[in-house]
Amino acid sequence: MRAVFSWSLRALSPEAARLFRLLALGPGPDISLAGAASLAGHPPAGIRRYLVELIQQHLLAEPSPGRYTCHDLLRAYAMEQLHHDESDEQRSAALHRLLDHYLHTAHTAVLLLRQSREPITLAAPQPGTTHTSLPDVEQASAWLETEQPALLAAVHLDLATPGWRAWQLAWALDIFLDRRSAWHELAAVQQAALHTAERTGDILGQAYAHLSLGRNSVQLGQLTAARIHHQHAATGFETTGDLIGQARTAVGASFAADREGNIDEALQLTEESIRLFEKAGGRLGHAYAVNNLGWCHTRLGHLDLGLSHCEHALALHEQNGDLRGVAATLDSLGLLHFRLGSIQQGIDCYHRAIMLYRHIEDRYNEADTLASLGDCHADAGDTTAARRAWQQAVTIFDDLNHADAAELHTKLATP
């Protein structure tokens, strides 16, 4: 087979032959034009003709427009040629450009998907890196979906490349995977990022990985693990002086405390998060913390105080244009109005939250809000409406294979 492949390789221009070798570095099953251009360190317009040349020599295939792949045997042959003809420095530089392409494009994409997230600071991409333009949420989501196999594989590359931070790509993937309710996959990604950060002594990277694992553990009902991860994250962010990280960790820990039923602790942690967000100037996270403050007061029976904080949070989220934040606060207001006796107003808030979650494709929170709506209907004595909401919720939870479905199945089984 090597002899057969070599005939095709000798028919190539030197530039196409080099690109063939470099394509072996791609971590995913296929690669885009921008990814190939980043590997070669040249603009996409100049790379396209070499890709066509590789296709004509049957060394590459284009199974869908703009996506390029080759057979495993060809990839293995390309890797042999790569190690023979390219130096360690050349291979490292090419891979670093490709990883920077993935990282910077993913960072752009996730900030479009979740406008409530403060960006992290990235090093400038390596010269020759191509950044994919993503003008809107739809294209950002489509890019992440298409590149998901390569992005996940890139995080799992345990590299010692100077300047490469696997946790930063894991940070970008966090929102995408959470939105898809892929919590077990998310945990694997963050564990890989944590391992690399620990090996390289990257304290900030460890803190961000622990923060994500803490939030994810709450989602999976692993509350002891969540507490441990949040403690590690808090220590790391304090060591590095990252106030936004400290604030987000306090919010995450408050969610875990709330799930455990420790509402006083959740309130204390939320108040601490607000102080930190205000000190750091983190207006996006601050709005979520204010809603959480209202939620905690509601859970403690301080309804007027809870209403005041949640209405303030709603105004902040609307001002920020954060649809997810608006939905989360409407969920809180739904419970508040039910408890204040304003049943129809509570129903309206819940339905607005459900529609927003559906619009932004946040299926878990859509189901969670439906379940809360059902509980409020049941408390108000409307069992028909309660069962209807629970049934809609459990359908989603079952589809997500989420543990929250069990309690709803029990409720629905009760006459």
Contacts in CASP RR format, 6 or more apart in sequence:
PFRMAT RR
TARGET T0000
AUTHOR 0000-0000-0000
METHOD contacts of the structure
MODEL  1
MRAVFSWSLRALSPEAARLFRLLALGPGPDISLAGAASLAGHPPAGIRRY
LVELIQQHLLAEPSPGRYTCHDLLRAYAMEQLHHDESDEQRSAALHRLLD
HYLHTAHTAVLLLRQSREPITLAAPQPGTTHTSLPDVEQASAWLETEQPA
LLAAVHLDLATPGWRAWQLAWALDIFLDRRSAWHELAAVQQAALHTAERT
GDILGQAYAHLSLGRNSVQLGQLTAARIHHQHAATGFETTGDLIGQARTA
VGASFAADREGNIDEALQLTEESIRLFEKAGGRLGHAYAVNNLGWCHTRL
GHLDLGLSHCEHALALHEQNGDLRGVAATLDSLGLLHFRLGSIQQGIDCY
HRAIMLYRHIEDRYNEADTLASLGDCHADAGDTTAARRAWQQAVTIFDDL
NHADAAELHTKLATP
1 73 0 8 1.000
1 77 0 8 1.000
2 77 0 8 1.000
2 80 0 8 1.000
5 59 0 8 1.000
5 74 0 8 1.000
5 77 0 8 1.000
8 57 0 8 1.000
8 58 0 8 1.000
8 59 0 8 1.000
9 17 0 8 1.000
9 20 0 8 1.000
9 57 0 8 1.000
9 59 0 8 1.000
9 81 0 8 1.000
11 57 0 8 1.000
12 20 0 8 1.000
12 53 0 8 1.000
12 54 0 8 1.000
12 57 0 8 1.000
12 59 0 8 1.000
13 50 0 8 1.000
13 53 0 8 1.000
15 40 0 8 1.000
15 50 0 8 1.000
16 50 0 8 1.000
16 53 0 8 1.000
16 54 0 8 1.000
18 40 0 8 1.000
18 85 0 8 1.000
18 86 0 8 1.000
19 36 0 8 1.000
19 39 0 8 1.000
19 40 0 8 1.000
19 47 0 8 1.000
19 50 0 8 1.000
19 51 0 8 1.000
19 54 0 8 1.000
20 54 0 8 1.000
20 59 0 8 1.000
20 60 0 8 1.000
20 78 0 8 1.000
20 81 0 8 1.000
21 78 0 8 1.000
21 81 0 8 1.000
21 82 0 8 1.000
21 85 0 8 1.000
21 86 0 8 1.000
22 39 0 8 1.000
22 40 0 8 1.000
22 82 0 8 1.000
22 86 0 8 1.000
22 94 0 8 1.000
23 31 0 8 1.000
23 36 0 8 1.000
23 39 0 8 1.000
23 60 0 8 1.000
23 68 0 8 1.000
23 70 0 8 1.000
23 75 0 8 1.000
23 78 0 8 1.000
24 75 0 8 1.000
24 76 0 8 1.000
24 78 0 8 1.000
24 79 0 8 1.000
24 81 0 8 1.000
24 82 0 8 1.000
25 39 0 8 1.000
25 82 0 8 1.000
25 91 0 8 1.000
25 94 0 8 1.000
25 95 0 8 1.000
25 98 0 8 1.000
26 39 0 8 1.000
26 95 0 8 1.000
26 98 0 8 1.000
26 150 0 8 1.000
27 150 0 8 1.000
27 153 0 8 1.000
27 154 0 8 1.000
27 157 0 8 1.000
28 149 0 8 1.000
28 150 0 8 1.000
28 153 0 8 1.000
28 154 0 8 1.000
29 69 0 8 1.000
29 149 0 8 1.000
29 150 0 8 1.000
30 63 0 8 1.000
30 67 0 8 1.000
30 68 0 8 1.000
30 69 0 8 1.000
30 150 0 8 1.000
31 39 0 8 1.000
31 67 0 8 1.000
31 68 0 8 1.000
31 69 0 8 1.000
31 150 0 8 1.000
32 66 0 8 1.000
32 67 0 8 1.000
32 68 0 8 1.000
32 132 0 8 1.000
32 146 0 8 1.000
32 147 0 8 1.000
33 44 0 8 1.000
33 47 0 8 1.000
33 48 0 8 1.000
33 51 0 8 1.000
33 66 0 8 1.000
33 68 0 8 1.000
34 44 0 8 1.000
34 101 0 8 1.000
34 105 0 8 1.000
34 130 0 8 1.000
34 131 0 8 1.000
34 132 0 8 1.000
35 98 0 8 1.000
35 101 0 8 1.000
35 130 0 8 1.000
36 44 0 8 1.000
36 47 0 8 1.000
36 51 0 8 1.000
36 68 0 8 1.000
37 43 0 8 1.000
37 44 0 8 1.000
37 46 0 8 1.000
37 47 0 8 1.000
37 130 0 8 1.000
38 97 0 8 1.000
38 98 0 8 1.000
38 100 0 8 1.000
38 101 0 8 1.000
38 128 0 8 1.000
38 129 0 8 1.000
38 130 0 8 1.000
39 94 0 8 1.000
39 95 0 8 1.000
39 97 0 8 1.000
39 98 0 8 1.000
40 47 0 8 1.000
40 50 0 8 1.000
40 94 0 8 1.000
41 94 0 8 1.000
41 97 0 8 1.000
41 127 0 8 1.000
41 128 0 8 1.000
41 129 0 8 1.000
41 130 0 8 1.000
42 128 0 8 1.000
43 130 0 8 1.000
44 130 0 8 1.000
51 60 0 8 1.000
51 62 0 8 1.000
51 68 0 8 1.000
54 60 0 8 1.000
54 68 0 8 1.000
55 61 0 8 1.000
55 62 0 8 1.000
55 68 0 8 1.000
59 70 0 8 1.000
59 74 0 8 1.000
60 68 0 8 1.000
60 69 0 8 1.000
60 70 0 8 1.000
60 74 0 8 1.000
61 68 0 8 1.000
61 69 0 8 1.000
61 70 0 8 1.000
62 68 0 8 1.000
63 69 0 8 1.000
67 146 0 8 1.000
70 78 0 8 1.000
82 91 0 8 1.000
83 91 0 8 1.000
86 94 0 8 1.000
92 161 0 8 1.000
93 126 0 8 1.000
95 159 0 8 1.000
95 161 0 8 1.000
96 126 0 8 1.000
96 161 0 8 1.000
96 163 0 8 1.000
96 164 0 8 1.000
97 125 0 8 1.000
97 126 0 8 1.000
97 128 0 8 1.000
97 129 0 8 1.000
99 154 0 8 1.000
99 157 0 8 1.000
99 161 0 8 1.000
99 164 0 8 1.000
99 169 0 8 1.000
100 125 0 8 1.000
100 126 0 8 1.000
100 129 0 8 1.000
101 125 0 8 1.000
101 129 0 8 1.000
101 130 0 8 1.000
101 131 0 8 1.000
101 132 0 8 1.000
102 147 0 8 1.000
102 150 0 8 1.000
102 151 0 8 1.000
102 154 0 8 1.000
102 169 0 8 1.000
103 122 0 8 1.000
103 125 0 8 1.000
103 168 0 8 1.000
103 169 0 8 1.000
103 172 0 8 1.000
104 122 0 8 1.000
104 125 0 8 1.000
104 129 0 8 1.000
104 131 0 8 1.000
105 131 0 8 1.000
105 132 0 8 1.000
105 134 0 8 1.000
105 143 0 8 1.000
105 147 0 8 1.000
106 144 0 8 1.000
106 147 0 8 1.000
106 151 0 8 1.000
106 169 0 8 1.000
106 172 0 8 1.000
106 173 0 8 1.000
107 119 0 8 1.000
107 120 0 8 1.000
107 122 0 8 1.000
107 168 0 8 1.000
107 172 0 8 1.000
108 131 0 8 1.000
108 134 0 8 1.000
108 140 0 8 1.000
109 134 0 8 1.000
109 140 0 8 1.000
109 141 0 8 1.000
109 143 0 8 1.000
109 144 0 8 1.000
109 172 0 8 1.000
109 176 0 8 1.000
110 117 0 8 1.000
110 140 0 8 1.000
110 144 0 8 1.000
110 172 0 8 1.000
110 173 0 8 1.000
110 174 0 8 1.000
110 175 0 8 1.000
110 176 0 8 1.000
111 117 0 8 1.000
111 119 0 8 1.000
112 134 0 8 1.000
112 136 0 8 1.000
112 137 0 8 1.000
112 140 0 8 1.000
113 137 0 8 1.000
113 140 0 8 1.000
113 141 0 8 1.000
113 144 0 8 1.000
113 175 0 8 1.000
113 176 0 8 1.000
113 179 0 8 1.000
114 175 0 8 1.000
114 179 0 8 1.000
114 324 0 8 1.000
115 284 0 8 1.000
115 320 0 8 1.000
115 321 0 8 1.000
115 322 0 8 1.000
115 324 0 8 1.000
116 284 0 8 1.000
116 285 0 8 1.000
116 287 0 8 1.000
116 288 0 8 1.000
116 317 0 8 1.000
116 320 0 8 1.000
116 322 0 8 1.000
116 324 0 8 1.000
116 325 0 8 1.000
117 175 0 8 1.000
117 284 0 8 1.000
118 244 0 8 1.000
118 282 0 8 1.000
118 284 0 8 1.000
118 285 0 8 1.000
120 168 0 8 1.000
120 171 0 8 1.000
120 208 0 8 1.000
122 168 0 8 1.000
123 163 0 8 1.000
125 131 0 8 1.000
132 143 0 8 1.000
134 140 0 8 1.000
134 143 0 8 1.000
144 151 0 8 1.000
144 173 0 8 1.000
144 176 0 8 1.000
148 176 0 8 1.000
151 169 0 8 1.000
151 172 0 8 1.000
151 173 0 8 1.000
152 173 0 8 1.000
152 185 0 8 1.000
152 189 0 8 1.000
154 166 0 8 1.000
154 169 0 8 1.000
155 166 0 8 1.000
155 169 0 8 1.000
155 170 0 8 1.000
155 173 0 8 1.000
155 189 0 8 1.000
155 192 0 8 1.000
155 193 0 8 1.000
156 189 0 8 1.000
156 192 0 8 1.000
157 166 0 8 1.000
158 166 0 8 1.000
158 192 0 8 1.000
158 195 0 8 1.000
158 196 0 8 1.000
158 199 0 8 1.000
159 166 0 8 1.000
159 196 0 8 1.000
160 200 0 8 1.000
165 197 0 8 1.000
165 202 0 8 1.000
165 205 0 8 1.000
166 192 0 8 1.000
166 193 0 8 1.000
166 196 0 8 1.000
166 197 0 8 1.000
167 193 0 8 1.000
167 194 0 8 1.000
167 196 0 8 1.000
167 197 0 8 1.000
167 202 0 8 1.000
167 204 0 8 1.000
167 205 0 8 1.000
167 206 0 8 1.000
167 208 0 8 1.000
167 209 0 8 1.000
168 205 0 8 1.000
169 193 0 8 1.000
170 189 0 8 1.000
170 190 0 8 1.000
170 192 0 8 1.000
170 193 0 8 1.000
170 208 0 8 1.000
170 209 0 8 1.000
170 212 0 8 1.000
171 193 0 8 1.000
171 208 0 8 1.000
171 212 0 8 1.000
173 186 0 8 1.000
173 189 0 8 1.000
174 186 0 8 1.000
174 189 0 8 1.000
174 190 0 8 1.000
174 212 0 8 1.000
177 183 0 8 1.000
177 185 0 8 1.000
177 186 0 8 1.000
177 189 0 8 1.000
178 186 0 8 1.000
178 215 0 8 1.000
178 216 0 8 1.000
178 219 0 8 1.000
179 361 0 8 1.000
179 362 0 8 1.000
181 363 0 8 1.000
181 364 0 8 1.000
181 400 0 8 1.000
181 402 0 8 1.000
183 216 0 8 1.000
183 219 0 8 1.000
183 220 0 8 1.000
184 220 0 8 1.000
186 212 0 8 1.000
186 216 0 8 1.000
187 213 0 8 1.000
187 216 0 8 1.000
187 217 0 8 1.000
187 220 0 8 1.000
190 209 0 8 1.000
190 212 0 8 1.000
190 213 0 8 1.000
190 216 0 8 1.000
191 209 0 8 1.000
191 213 0 8 1.000
193 205 0 8 1.000
193 208 0 8 1.000
193 209 0 8 1.000
194 205 0 8 1.000
194 206 0 8 1.000
194 209 0 8 1.000
194 210 0 8 1.000
194 213 0 8 1.000
196 202 0 8 1.000
197 203 0 8 1.000
197 205 0 8 1.000
197 206 0 8 1.000
197 209 0 8 1.000
198 206 0 8 1.000
203 236 0 8 1.000
203 239 0 8 1.000
203 240 0 8 1.000
204 236 0 8 1.000
204 237 0 8 1.000
204 240 0 8 1.000
204 242 0 8 1.000
206 232 0 8 1.000
206 236 0 8 1.000
207 232 0 8 1.000
207 233 0 8 1.000
207 235 0 8 1.000
207 236 0 8 1.000
207 237 0 8 1.000
207 239 0 8 1.000
207 240 0 8 1.000
207 242 0 8 1.000
207 245 0 8 1.000
207 249 0 8 1.000
208 233 0 8 1.000
208 245 0 8 1.000
210 229 0 8 1.000
210 230 0 8 1.000
210 232 0 8 1.000
210 233 0 8 1.000
210 236 0 8 1.000
211 229 0 8 1.000
211 230 0 8 1.000
211 233 0 8 1.000
211 237 0 8 1.000
211 245 0 8 1.000
211 248 0 8 1.000
211 249 0 8 1.000
211 252 0 8 1.000
213 225 0 8 1.000
213 229 0 8 1.000
214 225 0 8 1.000
214 226 0 8 1.000
214 229 0 8 1.000
214 230 0 8 1.000
214 233 0 8 1.000
214 252 0 8 1.000
214 256 0 8 1.000
215 226 0 8 1.000
215 252 0 8 1.000
215 255 0 8 1.000
217 223 0 8 1.000
217 225 0 8 1.000
217 226 0 8 1.000
217 229 0 8 1.000
217 256 0 8 1.000
218 226 0 8 1.000
218 252 0 8 1.000
218 255 0 8 1.000
218 256 0 8 1.000
218 259 0 8 1.000
219 364 0 8 1.000
220 403 0 8 1.000
221 259 0 8 1.000
221 403 0 8 1.000
223 256 0 8 1.000
223 259 0 8 1.000
223 260 0 8 1.000
226 253 0 8 1.000
226 256 0 8 1.000
227 253 0 8 1.000
227 256 0 8 1.000
230 249 0 8 1.000
230 252 0 8 1.000
230 253 0 8 1.000
230 256 0 8 1.000
233 245 0 8 1.000
233 249 0 8 1.000
234 246 0 8 1.000
234 249 0 8 1.000
234 250 0 8 1.000
234 253 0 8 1.000
236 242 0 8 1.000
237 243 0 8 1.000
237 245 0 8 1.000
237 246 0 8 1.000
237 249 0 8 1.000
238 246 0 8 1.000
243 276 0 8 1.000
243 279 0 8 1.000
243 280 0 8 1.000
244 276 0 8 1.000
244 277 0 8 1.000
244 280 0 8 1.000
244 282 0 8 1.000
246 276 0 8 1.000
247 273 0 8 1.000
247 274 0 8 1.000
247 276 0 8 1.000
247 277 0 8 1.000
247 280 0 8 1.000
247 282 0 8 1.000
247 285 0 8 1.000
247 289 0 8 1.000
248 273 0 8 1.000
248 285 0 8 1.000
250 269 0 8 1.000
250 270 0 8 1.000
250 272 0 8 1.000
250 273 0 8 1.000
250 276 0 8 1.000
251 269 0 8 1.000
251 270 0 8 1.000
251 273 0 8 1.000
251 285 0 8 1.000
251 288 0 8 1.000
251 289 0 8 1.000
251 292 0 8 1.000
252 269 0 8 1.000
253 269 0 8 1.000
254 265 0 8 1.000
254 266 0 8 1.000
254 267 0 8 1.000
254 269 0 8 1.000
254 270 0 8 1.000
254 273 0 8 1.000
254 292 0 8 1.000
254 296 0 8 1.000
255 266 0 8 1.000
255 292 0 8 1.000
257 263 0 8 1.000
257 265 0 8 1.000
257 266 0 8 1.000
257 269 0 8 1.000
258 266 0 8 1.000
258 295 0 8 1.000
258 296 0 8 1.000
258 299 0 8 1.000
263 296 0 8 1.000
263 299 0 8 1.000
263 300 0 8 1.000
264 300 0 8 1.000
266 292 0 8 1.000
266 296 0 8 1.000
266 299 0 8 1.000
267 293 0 8 1.000
267 296 0 8 1.000
267 297 0 8 1.000
267 300 0 8 1.000
270 289 0 8 1.000
270 292 0 8 1.000
270 293 0 8 1.000
270 296 0 8 1.000
271 293 0 8 1.000
273 289 0 8 1.000
273 292 0 8 1.000
274 286 0 8 1.000
274 289 0 8 1.000
274 290 0 8 1.000
274 293 0 8 1.000
277 283 0 8 1.000
277 285 0 8 1.000
277 286 0 8 1.000
277 289 0 8 1.000
278 286 0 8 1.000
283 316 0 8 1.000
283 320 0 8 1.000
284 320 0 8 1.000
284 322 0 8 1.000
286 316 0 8 1.000
287 313 0 8 1.000
287 316 0 8 1.000
287 317 0 8 1.000
287 320 0 8 1.000
287 322 0 8 1.000
287 325 0 8 1.000
288 313 0 8 1.000
288 325 0 8 1.000
288 328 0 8 1.000
290 309 0 8 1.000
290 310 0 8 1.000
290 312 0 8 1.000
290 313 0 8 1.000
290 316 0 8 1.000
291 309 0 8 1.000
291 310 0 8 1.000
291 313 0 8 1.000
291 314 0 8 1.000
291 317 0 8 1.000
291 325 0 8 1.000
291 328 0 8 1.000
291 329 0 8 1.000
291 332 0 8 1.000
293 306 0 8 1.000
293 309 0 8 1.000
293 313 0 8 1.000
294 305 0 8 1.000
294 306 0 8 1.000
294 307 0 8 1.000
294 308 0 8 1.000
294 309 0 8 1.000
294 310 0 8 1.000
294 313 0 8 1.000
294 332 0 8 1.000
295 306 0 8 1.000
295 310 0 8 1.000
295 332 0 8 1.000
297 303 0 8 1.000
297 305 0 8 1.000
297 306 0 8 1.000
297 309 0 8 1.000
298 306 0 8 1.000
298 307 0 8 1.000
298 310 0 8 1.000
298 332 0 8 1.000
298 335 0 8 1.000
298 336 0 8 1.000
298 339 0 8 1.000
301 339 0 8 1.000
303 336 0 8 1.000
303 339 0 8 1.000
303 340 0 8 1.000
306 336 0 8 1.000
307 333 0 8 1.000
307 336 0 8 1.000
307 340 0 8 1.000
310 329 0 8 1.000
310 332 0 8 1.000
310 333 0 8 1.000
310 336 0 8 1.000
311 333 0 8 1.000
313 325 0 8 1.000
313 329 0 8 1.000
313 332 0 8 1.000
314 326 0 8 1.000
314 329 0 8 1.000
314 330 0 8 1.000
314 333 0 8 1.000
317 325 0 8 1.000
317 326 0 8 1.000
317 328 0 8 1.000
317 329 0 8 1.000
318 326 0 8 1.000
323 356 0 8 1.000
323 359 0 8 1.000
323 360 0 8 1.000
324 356 0 8 1.000
324 357 0 8 1.000
324 360 0 8 1.000
324 362 0 8 1.000
324 365 0 8 1.000
326 356 0 8 1.000
327 352 0 8 1.000
327 353 0 8 1.000
327 356 0 8 1.000
327 357 0 8 1.000
327 360 0 8 1.000
327 362 0 8 1.000
327 365 0 8 1.000
327 369 0 8 1.000
328 353 0 8 1.000
328 365 0 8 1.000
330 349 0 8 1.000
330 350 0 8 1.000
330 352 0 8 1.000
330 353 0 8 1.000
330 356 0 8 1.000
331 349 0 8 1.000
331 350 0 8 1.000
331 353 0 8 1.000
331 365 0 8 1.000
331 368 0 8 1.000
331 369 0 8 1.000
331 372 0 8 1.000
333 346 0 8 1.000
333 349 0 8 1.000
334 345 0 8 1.000
334 346 0 8 1.000
334 347 0 8 1.000
334 349 0 8 1.000
334 350 0 8 1.000
334 353 0 8 1.000
334 372 0 8 1.000
334 376 0 8 1.000
335 346 0 8 1.000
335 372 0 8 1.000
335 376 0 8 1.000
336 346 0 8 1.000
337 343 0 8 1.000
337 345 0 8 1.000
337 346 0 8 1.000
337 349 0 8 1.000
338 346 0 8 1.000
338 376 0 8 1.000
338 379 0 8 1.000
338 380 0 8 1.000
343 380 0 8 1.000
346 376 0 8 1.000
347 373 0 8 1.000
347 376 0 8 1.000
350 369 0 8 1.000
350 372 0 8 1.000
350 373 0 8 1.000
350 376 0 8 1.000
351 373 0 8 1.000
353 369 0 8 1.000
354 366 0 8 1.000
354 369 0 8 1.000
354 370 0 8 1.000
354 373 0 8 1.000
357 363 0 8 1.000
357 365 0 8 1.000
357 366 0 8 1.000
357 369 0 8 1.000
358 366 0 8 1.000
363 396 0 8 1.000
363 399 0 8 1.000
363 400 0 8 1.000
364 396 0 8 1.000
364 400 0 8 1.000
364 402 0 8 1.000
366 396 0 8 1.000
367 392 0 8 1.000
367 393 0 8 1.000
367 394 0 8 1.000
367 396 0 8 1.000
367 397 0 8 1.000
367 400 0 8 1.000
367 402 0 8 1.000
367 404 0 8 1.000
368 393 0 8 1.000
368 404 0 8 1.000
370 389 0 8 1.000
370 390 0 8 1.000
370 392 0 8 1.000
370 393 0 8 1.000
370 396 0 8 1.000
371 389 0 8 1.000
371 390 0 8 1.000
371 393 0 8 1.000
371 394 0 8 1.000
371 397 0 8 1.000
371 404 0 8 1.000
371 408 0 8 1.000
373 389 0 8 1.000
374 385 0 8 1.000
374 386 0 8 1.000
374 387 0 8 1.000
374 388 0 8 1.000
374 389 0 8 1.000
374 390 0 8 1.000
374 393 0 8 1.000
375 386 0 8 1.000
377 383 0 8 1.000
377 385 0 8 1.000
377 386 0 8 1.000
377 389 0 8 1.000
378 386 0 8 1.000
378 411 0 8 1.000
387 412 0 8 1.000
390 408 0 8 1.000
390 411 0 8 1.000
390 412 0 8 1.000
391 412 0 8 1.000
393 408 0 8 1.000
394 405 0 8 1.000
394 408 0 8 1.000
394 409 0 8 1.000
394 412 0 8 1.000
397 404 0 8 1.000
397 405 0 8 1.000
397 408 0 8 1.000
398 405 0 8 1.000
END
